[in-house]
Amino acid sequence: MDQHSLQLSPSAAARVAAIASKQGKPAILRLAVEGGGCSGFQYKFGLADAPEPDDSVAETDGVRLVVDPVSLDLVQGCVVDFVESLGGAAFRVENPNAAAGCGCGSSFAV
């Protein structure tokens, strides 16, 4: 997969590495898209044990971001970031395919 089509920011990579280390798992973040949320689709994050054969993979600082082919159609070109603010800390997807989003930042429409 082309590194420019899907990216994991250095801050997101560092956070995934820290979480994976605490849980004794590989530093692999799976991003999936599911139906639901306030705008039609929602992002789902989780640690993966290994990429699936048909996954697209991007790597930053030794941490991998994996996305299944169905979800990739909806997040192609995105950047996964980790942001901390007074309101809390969370992974954020900067998705150029999203036509609309919601205030919570975890739901979008195309």
N, C-alpha and C positions, 0 to 999 in steps of 0.2 A: 504494500500500500504506500502511496505517496505521502511522505511526512507532512506536506502542506495541506492535505485534505482533511486531516484530523490532528489536533494538537493537545497536548497535556502541558499546562504551564509549569514552570519550575516550582511555584508554591504548591500547586496541586500534587506534583510528584513527591515533594517533601512530606506532605500530609499523608498521602497514601503509604509511603515508606514507613512513616511512624506508626500508623494504624496496623499495617501488616506485621511489623516487627512485634508489636504488643500482642497480636493474636497468633504469632508463629506461623504466618501464611506468606506465600510469595507476594511480592509487590506488583500485583496485577489488578487494576481497577476495571470492572466491567460497567459500561454505559449501555443501557437499553432504553427503548421508548415503548411505553404502553398506552393504550387508550385510557382516557379518564382525565381527572384534574378539571380545573375550572375553565380551561381553554381548549380541551379536546384531546391533548396528548400530555403525558407527563414523563419526566426523566426518572429512571431508576438506577441507582448506583449500588454496587456490591463488590466485594473482593472475589476474585476467581482463583481457582487452584491452577488453572492452565488455560491458554487460549484454545478455542475449538478450531478444527481444521479450516472452517470457512470464515472465521473472524478476520476483521481488519485490525491491524495492530499498529499503534504509534508508540514510540518510546522516548522518554525524557529522563535523563539522569539515572538510567537503569530501571526505571519504573515503566511498566507497560499499561497502555489504555487499550482495551479490546472492545469491539463493537460487532454485533452480529449483522449479517447482510440486510435484513429487513429494517432494523433500526438505522443502519448506515444511510439509507435513502433519505431519512428525515434529519440526520445530523451531519451530513457531508459538509466539510469546510468549517466545522465548529472548533472552538477552543474551550477546553475544560479548565477552569481556574478554581482556586480555593481562596475565599475572601473572609477576612475577619473584620468585624465592625462592632459598634456598640450594641447592635441588634442581635449579634451572635456570629457564628462562624459556619460556613457552608460551602459546598462545591457549587459553582455556577457555570452554566453552559452558555457561551456566547454563540448563538446559532444563527447564521446568516439566512437559513431557510425559514425561520419563524416569521410569520406575517403578523402575529399578535402574541402577547404574553399576558401573564397575570401579575398581580402585585407580589405574590409569594416567590416568583422566579422559578418555580419548579414545574410549571405547566405552560404549554404553548399551543398555537394553532399554525397551520401552514396554508 
